[in-house]
Each structure stands twice: as structure tokens, then as C-alpha cells.
Amino acid sequence: MNTLPTSSISIRPATPQDTEAIWEIFRAVIATGDAFVFDPNMPREEALAWWFAPQNQVYVAEHDGRIAGSYIIKPNQPALGAHIANAAYMVTPAARGLGIGKLMGEHSLAEAH
């Protein structure tokens, strides 16, 4: 694995301006049909509605000024199960193997705490 120094990657909450980059990552990740249960032909609006659902906190990972990954964190279950977090992570194919997913995972653990 060819990891990057953590100082070259920043993780922040997603903004509305990140929507197109997140969609491009989402589309590339589900295209193969082997990483998530989503239909590879899922429409943009449906995908973004799922990723940006009201219960989700959405983050992006930036590398070299570009969004290279995104993750969501949300309650695993409603009501009494809401104290347990669930997350989903996506990294653009061009940035795989750089350690971005690992950093997002570590970030999400801190956020979930």
C-alpha cells in the first residue's frame, strides 16, 4: 500500500458544493456491483438522497485540493439503538491504496465517540 502522509489529507463536513464530487465517487464505486448493494444504474437523485439522508452526517476527504472520498455516519438503529453508530465509506478509484479509507475510518470513530 502506498500511503500518504496524513498532513496531505483533510477531512471535513460535506457542503452543498461537494455534491457533484460525491456523486462521481458514488457512481464509480457502485458501478462494479461488488462493493455496495445499490443497483449500478441507481439514479443520481436517489443516490444523493440516500447519502444525504437527514439522519446522516456526511464528510469528505480532500487530497491535493480535490475530494477523494466521502463517508457517512448515522445511528445504527432508531430509539434505544441510536447510541450505536453505523458508517459507509467510498473512495474514488484514482485514490485507492493511499490510506484515505483508513483515515476516514479513524475519523469516523472519533466522530462517533
JONORWO-V281928 format. One line per field, one symbol per residue. ss: DSSP state (a for helix, b for strand, c for the rest). phi: phi as a letter, one per 40 degrees, with the letter a starting at -180 (. if undefined). psi: psi as a letter, one per 30 degrees, with the letter a starting at -180 (. if undefined). A space follows every 50 residues. Layout:
# JONORWO-V281928
ss: ???
phi: ???
psi: ???
This chain:
# JONORWO-V281928
ss: cccccaaabbbbbccaaaaaaaaaaaaaaacccccccccccccaaaaaaa acccccbbbbbbbccbbbbbbbbbbcccaaacccbbbbbbbcaaacccca aaaaaaaaaaaac
phi: .bccccccbbbaccbdccdccccccdccccdcgbbbcccdbdcdcccccc cbddccbbbbbbbfgbcbaaabbaccacfccccbcbabbabddcbcgcgc ccccccccccccc
psi: killkffgkkklkllfffeeeeeeeeeeefefggelgkkfgkkeeeeeee egkefkkkllkkkhgkkfllllklkellcfgffklklkkkkkefgkgfge eeeeeeeeeeee.
